[in-house]
């Protein structure tokens, strides 16, 4: 374990009205590490991910990324951090329906002001790496759920983020497609050196991680490291 984590949450608290989502949750993620955050529905695991990614502000505690306290960043700085250093994979992909799969993958690069030709070249390279180059010209509604989720993985990784946040990335897939998505996601992340924070309630998905953390009643508990 590295002495200084890439991403760390310390004693996070978060309420939504009368509902307590986090009640002292802590987590550290080292560079290149794949961490599975497990827990039942309503345990607070997705809220923890959203706090780590700077999407939700905790009521108490702090989140540090690369030594910087996210609470000290402006909204614009947090947006830039999510755009330049973080990648996201959600349960239902959340691809832009009006764009082709190639354009969806190229979108983060275009937002970072990469030229269209270069952005689409890099996007096609990633579609090839996740084994769906054949859907480049299709729109999300024209591809299968498994293909769409692999497109979402390519979009998350095309900008070479330092952290990928994956929130139930196989939740809408059958077991075969889920296994394929996890193999490609974790394999590509390890190849590029990206850390992954993986929220799941499935043990077979968590098995792809280096370490498992359980969230229960808004608190975290580390399990033994897995091979």
Backbone bond lengths (Angstrom), bond angles and torsions (degrees), N, CA, C in turn:
res aa  C-N    CA-C-N  psi(-1)  N-CA   C-N-CA  omega(-1)  CA-C   N-CA-C  phi
1 X - - - 1.465 - - 1.527 110.10 -
2 X 1.339 115.95 131.59 1.458 120.11 -179.81 1.521 110.82 -70.63
3 X 1.355 118.25 145.85 1.469 120.20 -179.96 1.521 112.49 -64.05
4 X 1.324 117.76 -31.94 1.463 121.03 179.84 1.519 109.15 -117.65
5 X 1.339 118.05 114.16 1.462 119.70 -179.21 1.524 111.35 -70.97
6 X 1.313 115.99 156.28 1.459 120.61 174.25 1.527 110.26 -72.06
7 X 1.328 115.51 -38.40 1.464 122.02 -176.33 1.519 107.77 -140.19
8 X 1.323 116.77 132.66 1.468 119.73 -178.19 1.520 111.31 -145.46
9 X 1.317 115.06 134.39 1.468 122.35 172.87 1.518 107.69 -111.16
10 X 1.319 116.37 134.34 1.459 121.18 -177.60 1.518 110.15 -125.97
11 X 1.336 116.18 114.56 1.462 123.30 171.10 1.536 112.24 52.38
12 X 1.339 115.91 52.18 1.466 119.71 -176.85 1.525 112.11 -77.33
13 X 1.315 115.03 136.88 1.462 123.11 173.54 1.525 108.09 -125.96
14 X 1.337 115.87 138.50 1.464 119.60 177.23 1.521 109.67 -155.14
15 X 1.332 114.48 129.22 1.459 121.85 175.64 1.525 109.59 -115.42
16 X 1.317 115.08 149.18 1.462 122.20 168.06 1.522 105.95 -121.85
17 X 1.323 115.66 94.84 1.462 119.81 -172.02 1.510 109.82 65.90
18 X 1.336 116.35 -126.07 1.470 120.06 179.77 1.525 112.44 -86.28
19 X 1.317 116.93 -4.80 1.465 121.08 -177.05 1.525 110.81 -88.92
20 X 1.327 115.93 125.32 1.460 121.26 176.88 1.526 108.31 -89.99
21 X 1.337 116.48 114.69 1.463 120.92 179.31 1.525 111.38 -91.50
22 X 1.340 117.02 -42.45 1.456 122.23 178.24 1.518 109.33 -128.50
23 X 1.321 115.88 137.64 1.467 120.46 -175.73 1.526 110.48 -136.14
24 X 1.336 115.48 52.73 1.454 119.64 179.11 1.513 113.11 104.90
25 X 1.326 117.29 34.69 1.467 121.88 -178.33 1.524 111.15 -78.74
26 X 1.310 115.76 138.67 1.469 121.87 176.89 1.526 109.11 -134.24
27 X 1.321 116.10 148.38 1.459 121.12 -178.89 1.512 109.29 -161.90
28 X 1.335 116.47 142.87 1.460 121.14 173.35 1.518 108.36 -126.60
29 X 1.321 114.89 145.41 1.458 121.73 178.86 1.521 107.33 -131.47
30 X 1.318 116.45 121.77 1.454 121.04 179.53 1.527 110.84 -87.18
31 X 1.326 118.18 159.47 1.466 120.14 178.27 1.525 111.59 -55.68
32 X 1.328 116.75 131.30 1.448 121.41 177.57 1.513 115.83 76.99
33 X 1.318 118.39 1.42 1.462 121.69 -176.41 1.526 110.77 -87.30
34 X 1.329 116.36 141.83 1.465 122.25 173.38 1.526 107.80 -103.85
35 X 1.331 116.46 113.87 1.462 122.14 -177.21 1.523 109.05 -114.69
36 X 1.329 116.32 125.22 1.460 121.22 176.36 1.523 108.92 -94.77
37 X 1.321 116.68 127.40 1.462 122.83 175.88 1.522 106.65 -104.91
38 X 1.319 116.19 112.34 1.452 121.46 -173.77 1.527 110.80 -110.88
39 X 1.303 115.43 158.64 1.455 120.08 177.73 1.514 110.00 162.66
40 X 1.317 115.81 160.59 1.455 121.04 179.12 1.519 110.22 -74.66
41 X 1.321 116.59 169.86 1.457 121.69 177.48 1.524 109.46 -59.57
42 X 1.335 116.30 131.14 1.456 120.48 179.62 1.512 114.88 85.04
43 X 1.339 117.52 5.41 1.466 120.28 -177.61 1.526 112.52 -76.25
44 X 1.341 117.35 -20.02 1.462 120.85 -179.10 1.516 113.86 110.23
45 X 1.345 117.57 3.34 1.461 119.54 -174.46 1.527 112.89 -66.97
46 X 1.322 117.99 -39.61 1.471 119.27 178.70 1.523 111.26 -70.66
47 X 1.328 117.19 -36.02 1.465 120.20 176.33 1.522 109.95 -63.23
48 X 1.324 117.05 -39.50 1.462 120.85 176.87 1.525 110.07 -60.68
49 X 1.336 117.30 -45.54 1.469 120.37 178.34 1.530 110.89 -60.44
50 X 1.330 117.25 -43.67 1.465 120.57 -178.65 1.530 111.69 -65.40
51 X 1.323 117.02 -33.49 1.472 119.72 175.59 1.522 110.60 -69.73
52 X 1.334 116.58 -42.42 1.461 120.63 179.08 1.524 111.36 -61.25
53 X 1.334 116.40 -34.65 1.462 121.07 -177.47 1.524 112.79 -86.49
54 X 1.324 117.68 -0.86 1.457 120.14 179.35 1.509 113.84 76.63
55 X 1.336 117.56 15.31 1.463 121.72 178.25 1.519 110.26 -82.45
56 X 1.332 116.16 -39.85 1.470 122.90 179.21 1.521 108.27 -116.00
57 X 1.321 116.05 136.20 1.466 120.79 175.77 1.525 109.62 -88.68
58 X 1.329 117.92 126.79 1.465 118.94 176.19 1.522 110.97 -69.98
59 X 1.335 116.15 153.05 1.464 120.90 175.80 1.524 110.85 -75.40
60 X 1.313 115.96 -28.33 1.459 121.07 179.08 1.511 110.28 -151.01
61 X 1.322 117.41 161.17 1.452 121.62 -174.88 1.518 110.45 84.73
62 X 1.319 116.17 -175.04 1.460 118.71 -178.24 1.522 111.39 -148.35
63 X 1.318 113.92 157.09 1.462 122.27 175.91 1.519 107.53 -121.20
64 X 1.330 116.02 129.69 1.462 121.16 177.11 1.519 109.48 -117.73
65 X 1.321 115.60 133.78 1.462 121.79 172.70 1.515 108.14 -121.35
66 X 1.322 115.98 121.94 1.462 121.56 179.32 1.532 110.90 51.86
67 X 1.329 115.39 38.98 1.461 121.41 177.23 1.522 115.24 86.27
68 X 1.343 117.71 -7.18 1.465 120.78 -178.08 1.516 110.78 -100.01
69 X 1.320 116.01 134.49 1.460 121.94 176.57 1.527 108.12 -78.59
70 X 1.338 117.55 119.96 1.456 120.35 -176.93 1.525 112.27 -62.19
71 X 1.335 117.12 -27.31 1.464 120.45 -179.76 1.523 111.99 -66.65
72 X 1.314 116.79 -22.04 1.463 120.69 -179.12 1.525 112.56 -87.87
73 X 1.335 117.42 -4.66 1.459 121.03 179.90 1.527 110.41 -89.58
74 X 1.302 116.20 147.71 1.461 120.62 175.00 1.524 109.43 -74.36
75 X 1.330 116.67 167.60 1.464 120.02 177.15 1.526 110.49 -57.62
76 X 1.331 117.05 -41.28 1.460 121.05 -179.87 1.527 110.92 -64.89
77 X 1.320 117.33 -39.05 1.467 120.67 179.29 1.525 111.15 -68.39
78 X 1.336 116.86 -38.76 1.467 119.41 176.86 1.525 111.02 -66.58
79 X 1.320 117.07 -39.12 1.469 120.58 177.03 1.518 110.76 -62.64
80 X 1.334 116.76 -42.49 1.462 120.85 178.21 1.520 110.87 -63.89
81 X 1.321 116.80 -38.48 1.460 121.13 179.12 1.528 110.11 -62.91
82 X 1.339 116.57 -45.32 1.466 119.75 179.24 1.522 111.28 -65.11
83 X 1.316 116.62 -33.72 1.456 120.42 -177.93 1.528 112.06 -76.74
84 X 1.333 117.23 -37.37 1.461 121.34 -171.13 1.524 114.77 -99.79
85 X 1.330 117.54 -28.71 1.462 119.86 -173.51 1.521 114.20 -116.95
86 X 1.331 117.33 -15.53 1.457 121.22 -177.28 1.528 110.49 -115.71
87 X 1.331 115.44 149.61 1.462 122.28 171.38 1.519 107.93 -125.19
88 X 1.328 116.61 154.79 1.463 120.79 -175.12 1.527 111.07 -134.29
89 X 1.341 114.84 136.80 1.461 122.07 171.18 1.523 106.61 -129.54
90 X 1.329 116.68 121.95 1.464 121.14 -177.95 1.525 110.40 -107.91
91 X 1.328 115.94 169.20 1.459 121.28 -174.82 1.528 112.45 -57.97
92 X 1.329 116.41 -41.13 1.461 119.92 -176.76 1.526 112.25 -108.43
93 X 1.336 116.66 23.43 1.452 121.17 174.06 1.516 114.68 76.37
94 X 1.349 116.34 -50.51 1.470 122.74 -178.72 1.528 111.60 55.43
95 X 1.323 115.42 44.25 1.454 120.05 172.98 1.528 109.20 -75.80
96 X 1.324 116.65 152.80 1.467 121.24 178.95 1.527 107.93 -76.79
97 X 1.342 118.63 115.86 1.470 120.29 -170.66 1.520 114.52 -65.57
98 X 1.341 117.77 -27.14 1.464 120.76 -177.68 1.526 113.06 -78.14
99 X 1.329 116.76 -15.14 1.472 120.81 -177.38 1.519 110.73 -98.78
100 X 1.328 116.69 153.38 1.459 119.99 172.00 1.530 108.80 -70.39
101 X 1.319 115.38 167.48 1.470 119.12 178.22 1.525 110.48 -62.01
102 X 1.327 117.32 -39.20 1.463 120.28 177.14 1.522 110.64 -61.39
103 X 1.329 117.19 -44.94 1.463 121.11 -179.89 1.526 111.60 -66.06
104 X 1.346 117.47 -34.14 1.464 120.84 176.59 1.521 110.93 -62.80
105 X 1.323 116.00 -44.26 1.467 119.37 -178.84 1.524 110.72 -69.41
106 X 1.326 116.26 -35.72 1.468 120.09 -179.63 1.523 112.50 -74.58
107 X 1.343 117.47 -16.70 1.470 120.92 -172.47 1.530 114.00 -55.52
108 X 1.331 120.58 -46.85 1.475 118.83 178.89 1.526 112.89 -58.59
109 X 1.319 116.48 -36.14 1.460 120.06 178.54 1.524 111.10 -70.31
110 X 1.324 117.18 -39.83 1.459 120.41 178.35 1.525 110.34 -63.80
111 X 1.347 116.67 -38.74 1.465 120.49 177.12 1.524 111.11 -65.27
112 X 1.325 116.05 -27.77 1.470 121.31 176.34 1.525 111.81 -87.32
113 X 1.343 116.09 10.37 1.465 123.90 174.94 1.523 113.64 69.49
114 X 1.320 116.37 28.29 1.456 120.42 170.11 1.529 107.36 -77.97
115 X 1.315 117.82 139.69 1.456 122.08 179.90 1.517 112.16 -59.30
116 X 1.339 116.48 150.68 1.461 120.86 -174.53 1.533 112.14 -57.74
117 X 1.316 117.61 -47.62 1.462 119.76 -176.94 1.522 111.61 -60.87
118 X 1.331 117.04 -46.15 1.470 120.58 179.51 1.520 110.83 -66.90
119 X 1.334 117.08 -41.04 1.471 120.72 -179.75 1.523 110.11 -61.79
120 X 1.320 117.34 -43.29 1.458 120.14 -178.22 1.525 111.22 -73.41
121 X 1.324 117.89 -30.52 1.468 120.19 174.27 1.518 110.75 -63.05
122 X 1.331 116.17 -46.37 1.460 120.60 179.45 1.520 111.34 -68.00
123 X 1.324 116.29 -36.00 1.463 120.09 178.09 1.527 110.79 -64.07
124 X 1.323 117.25 -43.37 1.460 120.16 179.36 1.521 111.04 -65.32
125 X 1.320 116.89 -36.20 1.460 120.53 176.30 1.528 110.23 -59.75
126 X 1.332 116.82 -42.51 1.464 119.75 -179.85 1.514 112.18 -72.13
127 X 1.313 117.92 -37.00 1.466 119.53 174.82 1.526 110.20 -60.69
128 X 1.314 116.81 -37.19 1.466 121.08 177.08 1.522 110.34 -66.24
129 X 1.318 116.58 -41.69 1.474 120.79 -178.12 1.524 112.11 -65.27
130 X 1.328 117.05 -31.73 1.469 119.35 178.73 1.534 111.50 -99.36
131 X 1.332 115.30 14.92 1.466 122.97 167.01 1.524 114.29 68.62
132 X 1.348 116.97 35.89 1.463 120.47 175.99 1.521 111.75 -137.41
133 X 1.330 117.71 34.22 1.464 120.35 179.56 1.521 111.67 -59.45
134 X 1.331 117.02 -26.30 1.464 120.76 -176.91 1.533 113.43 -68.75
135 X 1.327 118.43 -14.91 1.468 120.03 -179.03 1.524 111.77 -99.05
136 X 1.325 118.49 7.91 1.467 121.93 -173.55 1.519 112.65 -51.56
137 X 1.322 117.72 -42.21 1.453 120.87 -175.98 1.515 114.62 -90.41
138 X 1.327 117.22 1.30 1.464 120.96 -178.71 1.529 111.01 -93.77
139 X 1.319 116.08 156.36 1.457 121.46 174.49 1.531 109.41 -89.96
140 X 1.332 117.61 158.23 1.473 120.18 -175.41 1.524 114.68 -52.07
141 X 1.330 117.95 -36.51 1.463 120.61 -178.70 1.519 112.52 -67.64
142 X 1.326 117.33 -14.34 1.457 121.60 -176.23 1.525 113.21 -98.01
143 X 1.333 117.61 2.98 1.467 120.38 -178.41 1.523 109.27 -119.71
144 X 1.324 116.07 163.01 1.464 120.63 179.21 1.527 110.89 -73.84
145 X 1.331 115.47 166.49 1.456 119.34 178.87 1.512 112.77 -61.11
146 X 1.331 116.64 -40.76 1.464 120.17 178.86 1.510 112.23 -65.71
147 X 1.340 116.00 -41.39 1.460 119.17 177.32 1.525 110.84 -64.83
148 X 1.326 116.56 -42.91 1.463 120.24 -179.90 1.515 112.02 -61.52
149 X 1.327 116.71 -37.51 1.465 118.85 -179.68 1.519 111.20 -71.67
150 X 1.331 117.91 -31.55 1.463 119.77 174.84 1.529 110.99 -70.31
151 X 1.332 116.60 -33.45 1.465 119.82 172.56 1.528 109.51 -62.27
152 X 1.335 117.26 -40.99 1.464 120.96 178.62 1.531 111.17 -63.79
153 X 1.327 116.76 -36.65 1.475 120.38 176.30 1.527 109.83 -64.08
154 X 1.331 116.54 -43.71 1.472 120.14 178.26 1.522 110.47 -60.80
155 X 1.327 117.10 -42.77 1.467 120.43 179.37 1.530 110.92 -63.04
156 X 1.328 116.91 -38.54 1.463 120.20 -179.33 1.521 112.26 -66.51
157 X 1.337 117.13 -30.51 1.458 120.95 -172.60 1.522 114.65 -101.89
158 X 1.339 117.78 -12.47 1.460 120.66 -172.82 1.524 112.80 -60.32
159 X 1.324 117.78 -31.70 1.461 121.10 -179.75 1.512 114.03 -87.71
160 X 1.340 116.60 8.86 1.471 122.78 -178.58 1.529 111.50 52.01
161 X 1.339 116.85 58.80 1.467 120.21 179.17 1.521 111.77 -69.05
162 X 1.306 116.04 160.95 1.464 120.20 175.62 1.519 111.42 -87.77
163 X 1.347 117.14 -22.99 1.462 121.40 177.46 1.523 108.88 -136.49
164 X 1.328 116.44 132.88 1.460 122.10 172.18 1.525 108.32 -110.84
165 X 1.321 116.33 127.30 1.459 122.24 176.60 1.528 107.86 -102.50
166 X 1.318 116.99 120.26 1.463 121.98 -177.89 1.528 108.59 -120.76
167 X 1.321 116.64 111.57 1.469 122.23 -175.98 1.527 108.91 -103.81
168 X 1.332 116.10 102.90 1.469 123.07 -178.06 1.537 110.56 49.07
169 X 1.329 118.42 55.05 1.467 120.52 -172.74 1.522 114.61 -66.76
170 X 1.343 117.66 -16.20 1.462 120.04 179.11 1.518 112.19 -112.24
171 X 1.326 117.03 7.84 1.460 120.78 -173.04 1.509 114.94 -62.27
172 X 1.341 118.31 -25.64 1.465 121.70 -178.42 1.530 111.84 -102.98
173 X 1.354 117.57 11.27 1.461 120.99 -174.33 1.525 111.49 -115.50
174 X 1.335 115.96 156.14 1.456 119.49 171.50 1.527 108.59 -72.54
175 X 1.315 116.58 169.78 1.469 120.23 -172.58 1.525 112.51 -62.04
176 X 1.340 117.72 -39.09 1.465 120.10 -178.31 1.523 111.36 -65.09
177 X 1.333 116.76 -48.02 1.465 120.00 178.39 1.520 111.56 -67.81
178 X 1.332 116.66 -33.83 1.462 120.25 177.30 1.519 111.78 -62.61
179 X 1.328 116.16 -43.58 1.465 120.54 178.39 1.530 110.66 -62.93
180 X 1.320 115.87 -39.90 1.469 119.81 -178.75 1.521 110.63 -66.21
181 X 1.325 116.89 -43.55 1.470 120.73 178.70 1.521 110.73 -61.68
182 X 1.334 117.30 -43.72 1.462 120.01 -178.64 1.520 111.38 -67.25
183 X 1.316 116.92 -38.50 1.473 119.68 178.17 1.524 110.27 -62.60
184 X 1.317 116.41 -44.00 1.458 120.16 -178.58 1.523 111.28 -70.70
185 X 1.328 117.30 -42.09 1.458 120.87 -178.81 1.521 111.52 -63.17
186 X 1.312 117.02 -52.88 1.465 119.30 -176.35 1.526 111.22 -71.20
187 X 1.333 116.86 -34.85 1.458 119.28 178.38 1.522 111.67 -64.81
188 X 1.335 116.11 -44.97 1.470 120.13 -179.60 1.519 111.12 -68.37
189 X 1.335 117.18 -38.27 1.465 120.22 179.19 1.533 110.41 -63.97
190 X 1.312 116.81 -43.27 1.467 119.49 179.63 1.531 110.94 -66.85
191 X 1.311 115.85 -34.66 1.463 119.76 178.81 1.528 111.51 -65.00
192 X 1.321 116.59 -38.02 1.467 120.87 -178.06 1.526 112.80 -91.95
193 X 1.334 117.87 -8.20 1.455 121.12 179.83 1.509 114.65 84.87
194 X 1.345 117.51 11.30 1.462 120.62 179.86 1.523 110.62 -77.29
195 X 1.323 116.47 141.59 1.459 121.33 169.49 1.527 108.16 -79.90
196 X 1.332 116.54 154.54 1.460 121.25 178.37 1.524 108.92 -130.42
197 X 1.331 115.57 130.23 1.462 121.61 169.78 1.525 105.58 -107.68
198 X 1.317 116.06 112.24 1.461 123.06 -170.44 1.522 109.82 -112.78
199 X 1.324 117.65 111.75 1.457 122.03 176.50 1.520 108.78 -91.62
200 X 1.327 116.79 125.62 1.462 120.89 -179.64 1.521 110.01 -157.24
201 X 1.328 115.68 158.76 1.464 119.81 171.04 1.522 110.43 -113.10
202 X 1.350 116.26 5.68 1.456 120.99 -176.37 1.527 111.33 -105.41
203 X 1.326 116.27 125.55 1.463 121.25 -179.34 1.525 111.69 -62.67
204 X 1.342 117.68 -35.55 1.472 119.88 -178.17 1.528 111.21 -67.42
205 X 1.332 117.32 -28.57 1.464 121.18 176.33 1.524 109.54 -77.66
206 X 1.330 116.34 -43.66 1.465 120.37 179.17 1.518 112.39 -61.74
207 X 1.328 116.76 -23.54 1.467 120.69 -179.13 1.527 112.73 -63.27
208 X 1.333 117.67 -16.74 1.464 120.99 177.69 1.532 112.08 -80.13
209 X 1.308 117.95 -5.71 1.470 121.46 -175.33 1.519 112.04 -89.72
210 X 1.330 115.49 167.62 1.465 121.92 172.90 1.525 111.24 -86.07
211 X 1.325 115.33 -26.33 1.465 120.48 -174.42 1.522 109.35 -153.60
212 X 1.329 116.05 145.01 1.457 121.04 -179.71 1.526 110.84 -116.12
213 X 1.317 115.16 138.30 1.458 122.59 176.76 1.526 107.10 -125.08
214 X 1.303 117.07 131.15 1.459 121.59 -179.85 1.525 109.25 -103.34
215 X 1.343 115.80 132.98 1.460 121.63 174.49 1.528 107.62 -106.74
216 X 1.318 115.22 126.31 1.465 120.94 178.14 1.517 108.58 -140.60
217 X 1.322 116.28 123.87 1.469 122.02 -179.11 1.523 111.89 54.22
218 X 1.321 115.86 38.41 1.467 120.85 175.84 1.506 115.38 79.30
219 X 1.326 117.84 7.33 1.464 121.43 178.47 1.520 109.83 -119.52
220 X 1.320 116.52 156.09 1.455 121.69 -175.90 1.526 110.89 -110.53
221 X 1.339 113.82 149.57 1.469 120.39 175.91 1.531 107.76 -143.37
222 X 1.332 116.54 123.35 1.458 121.40 178.09 1.519 110.31 -75.75
223 X 1.328 115.68 138.03 1.449 120.92 169.98 1.526 108.30 -97.60
224 X 1.308 115.93 171.49 1.468 118.69 178.46 1.513 110.02 -62.41
225 X 1.337 116.38 147.03 1.466 120.53 176.96 1.510 109.35 -61.49
226 X 1.330 114.75 144.48 1.453 119.98 177.97 1.514 109.41 -110.20
227 X 1.307 115.61 154.18 1.467 119.25 -178.37 1.512 110.77 -70.46
